[in-house]
C-alpha cells in the first residue's frame, strides 16, 4: 500500500536573491522578495511561467540560474529559460516519479527518449538530489539509493520508513533524510550508519522537505503542525522554532539562501515566507 502522500500547494527553490515556486494552480512564479511588502504582497513578482496542464510537483534550477526544469501531474517535464519564460525542451510520460523510475535525458539532443532509466525503486520516487556524477534518491519503498554514474553502481540503504526528502551534505560524506515517522536522519554515505536524528516536528502524511543551512551546521524543516524547526546538526537539538508560520497549516518546503543569512518556507496555504537564520 502506498504511503498517503498529499500534494502541497507550493514547491520551492531559492537561488541567489530570488524565489521560484510551483503550485497546484499549474503555474510557476519567480519572485524577488526584496521588492515585496506586507501591504503589496505581489509586488515582488518578476515572471510567471505557464505550460503545465496539472499541478507542478517539483522544480530544479541550474547552477548558473539561467534555466530550470519542472515536472507536473500532467506527466510532463519542461526545461525553461528563466529570462524569456520560454520552454526550451519538453519530455513526456514521466509522472513525477510516481512510476517508480528515475529518467535521464540529454538536454542537447532532440530525442524525446531518455538516455537512461533507473528502475530499482519498488514504489514512488519522492526525492531526487543530483551532485556531480551522483544521484541520491528517496522512495516510498523506504530505501535511499545512491547512483554513481561514473562507476555504474548503486548503493541501497534501508531507512525503514517512506522517505520524503534527501539532501547530500556539502562534503558529500552524508545525506540528510526525512521520513514519514516524523524523524530526520543524517546518514553516513560510506557505511549507511545513522550519525544523528532530529525530532520534534510532525511528518506523517505530507511530503515535507528538509534542508541544510549555515555551512551545513543547521538542519531546517517544515512540519504538518504549521511550525518551522531548526536543529543543531551535530547535537540534534532544536535551536529555533517558528510557530504559526503559515497560518497553522502544513509547512511543506524550505530553501536556504547561499548568499545571505536567510531562508524561505512554503506552505499549503499558498504563501512563501522569508526568514533570518537563527543566531
C-alpha positions in Angstrom: 0.0 0.0 0.0 1.3 3.4 -0.9 2.0 6.0 1.7 -0.7 8.7 1.9 1.3 11.5 0.2 -0.8 14.6 -0.2 0.4 17.2 -2.8 1.2 20.5 -1.2 0.4 23.8 -2.9 3.9 25.0 -3.2 7.2 23.5 -4.2 10.2 25.8 -3.6 13.6 26.5 -5.0 15.6 29.6 -3.9 18.5 30.8 -6.0 20.6 33.9 -5.0 18.1 36.6 -4.2 15.0 35.2 -6.0 12.5 32.6 -5.1 10.9 30.2 -7.7 7.7 28.5 -6.7 5.5 25.9 -8.3 2.0 25.1 -7.1 -1.4 23.5 -7.7 -2.5 26.4 -9.8 -0.4 24.9 -12.6 1.9 27.9 -12.8 5.4 28.7 -11.7 6.3 32.1 -10.3 9.6 33.9 -9.9 9.7 36.5 -7.1 12.3 38.9 -5.8 11.4 39.1 -2.1 13.3 42.3 -1.5 10.7 44.1 -3.7 7.7 42.8 -1.8 5.9 44.2 1.2 3.1 43.2 3.5 0.8 45.9 2.0 1.6 44.8 -1.6 2.2 41.1 -1.3 2.6 40.5 -5.1 4.9 43.4 -5.8 7.9 41.1 -5.9 6.6 39.0 -8.8 9.1 39.1 -11.7 7.8 36.4 -14.0 5.1 33.7 -14.4 5.7 30.5 -16.3 2.7 28.6 -17.7 2.7 25.4 -19.6 1.7 22.6 -17.3 -1.8 21.2 -17.5 -1.8 20.0 -13.9 -0.2 20.9 -10.6 3.6 21.5 -10.5 5.2 18.8 -8.4 8.9 19.9 -8.3 11.5 22.3 -9.6 15.2 22.1 -10.2 17.4 25.1 -11.1 20.7 25.0 -12.9 23.8 26.3 -11.1 24.0 29.4 -13.3 20.3 30.2 -12.6 19.7 30.6 -16.3 17.4 27.6 -16.7 15.2 25.4 -14.6 13.3 22.2 -15.0 9.8 21.5 -13.8 7.7 18.3 -13.5 3.9 18.2 -13.1 1.0 15.9 -12.6 0.4 16.1 -16.3 3.3 13.7 -16.8 5.3 16.4 -18.5 8.9 17.7 -17.8 9.7 21.1 -19.1 13.1 22.9 -19.4 12.7 26.6 -19.1 14.7 29.7 -19.9 14.4 31.9 -16.8 14.9 35.3 -18.6 12.5 34.8 -21.5 10.0 32.5 -19.9 10.1 30.2 -22.9 10.1 26.4 -22.7 13.3 25.1 -24.3 12.5 21.4 -24.2 9.7 19.1 -23.2 9.7 15.4 -22.3 6.6 13.4 -21.6 5.4 10.2 -20.0 7.0 10.6 -16.6 4.5 11.1 -13.8 6.8 12.9 -11.3 8.5 9.6 -10.4 5.2 8.1 -9.3 6.1 5.4 -11.9 9.0 4.3 -9.6 11.7 5.3 -12.1 14.3 8.0 -12.4 14.9 9.1 -16.0 17.8 10.9 -17.6 17.5 13.0 -20.7 20.2 14.6 -22.9 19.3 18.3 -22.9 21.4 18.9 -26.1 19.7 16.1 -28.0 16.5 16.4 -30.0 15.4 12.9 -29.0 12.4 12.6 -26.7 13.6 9.3 -25.4 15.6 9.1 -22.1 19.2 8.1 -22.4 18.9 6.0 -19.2 16.1 4.8 -17.0 16.8 3.7 -13.4 14.2 1.2 -12.3 15.4 -0.1 -8.9 12.7 1.6 -6.8 9.6 -0.5 -5.9 7.4 2.5 -5.2 7.2 6.2 -5.9 10.5 8.1 -6.0 9.7 11.0 -3.7 13.0 12.8 -3.7 16.0 13.3 -6.0 19.2 15.2 -5.4 21.9 15.4 -8.1 25.5 16.3 -7.1 28.2 15.9 -9.8 28.1 12.3 -11.0 25.9 11.1 -8.2 22.2 10.9 -7.9 20.7 10.5 -4.5 17.0 9.3 -4.4 14.5 8.6 -1.7 11.5 6.4 -2.2 8.2 5.4 -0.6 9.6 1.9 -0.6 11.7 3.0 2.5 15.0 3.0 0.7 17.6 5.6 -0.2 19.6 4.9 -3.3 22.8 6.5 -4.4 23.6 6.1 -8.1 27.3 6.6 -9.1 27.0 7.3 -12.9 30.8 7.1 -13.4 31.1 3.7 -11.8 27.7 2.3 -12.9 26.9 1.4 -9.3 24.0 1.8 -7.0 24.2 1.8 -3.2 21.0 1.0 -1.3 20.3 1.9 2.4 17.1 0.6 4.1 15.8 3.5 6.2 12.7 1.7 7.4 10.1 4.4 6.7 8.8 6.1 3.5 11.2 8.9 2.5 10.0 12.4 1.8 13.3 14.3 1.3 17.0 13.7 0.6 19.8 16.2 0.7 23.5 15.5 0.4 26.0 17.4 2.6 28.5 19.8 1.0 31.4 17.5 1.8 29.5 14.6 0.1 30.1 12.3 3.2 26.5 12.2 4.4 22.8 12.5 3.4 20.0 14.2 5.3 16.9 12.0 5.0 13.3 13.0 6.1 10.7 10.2 6.6 7.1 9.7 7.4 7.8 8.7 11.0 8.4 12.4 12.0 12.1 11.9 12.0 15.0 13.4 10.0 18.2 11.3 9.9 21.8 12.1 9.0 23.1 9.0 7.2 26.8 8.2 6.6 27.2 7.5 2.9 30.2 5.2 3.4 28.7 2.7 5.8 25.0 3.5 5.9 25.0 4.2 9.7 22.9 6.9 11.2 25.0 9.7 12.5 22.3 11.8 14.2 18.5 12.1 14.3 16.2 15.2 14.6 12.7 15.1 16.1 10.0 17.5 17.3 8.3 18.2 14.1 5.3 16.3 12.6 5.6 14.4 9.3 3.2 11.5 8.8 1.1 12.3 5.7 2.7 15.0 3.6 5.9 15.2 1.6 7.8 17.5 3.9 11.2 18.8 2.7 14.2 19.4 4.9 17.5 21.1 4.1 20.9 22.2 5.5 22.0 25.7 6.2 24.8 27.9 7.6 27.6 25.8 6.0 25.8 22.6 6.9 25.7 23.4 10.7 21.9 23.6 10.9 19.1 21.4 9.8 15.8 23.1 8.8 12.4 21.6 8.1 8.7 22.4 8.0 6.1 20.5 9.8 2.4 19.4 9.5 1.6 21.4 12.6 2.4 24.6 10.8 5.7 25.2 12.6 9.2 25.6 11.3 12.1 23.9 13.1 15.9 24.3 13.1 18.3 21.8 14.8 22.0 21.9 15.5 23.4 19.4 13.0 25.9 17.8 15.4 23.9 17.7 18.6 20.5 17.1 17.2 18.9 19.7 19.5 16.2 22.1 18.4 17.8 25.6 18.3 14.8 27.5 17.0 11.1 27.2 16.2 8.7 29.4 14.4 5.0 29.0 15.4 2.1 29.7 13.0 4.4 30.3 10.1 1.7 29.5 7.6 -1.5 30.1 9.5 -1.1 26.9 11.3 -1.3 24.9 8.1 1.3 22.5 6.7 4.7 24.0 6.1 5.9 21.7 3.2 9.1 23.1 1.8 12.2 25.1 2.9 15.2 26.5 1.0 18.3 28.3 2.1 19.9 31.4 0.5 23.6 30.7 -0.1 24.4 34.4 -0.1 22.5 35.9 2.8 21.7 34.5 6.2 18.2 34.0 5.1 15.9 31.1 4.3 12.4 30.6 2.9 9.5 28.4 3.7 6.4 27.4 1.6 3.1 26.1 2.9 -0.2 24.6 1.7 -1.8 28.0 2.4 -0.2 29.2 -0.8 2.3 31.6 0.8 6.1 31.8 0.9 7.8 33.4 3.8 11.4 34.7 4.1 13.2 34.4 7.4 16.5 35.3 9.0 18.8 32.5 10.1 18.8 31.6 13.9 21.7 33.0 15.9 
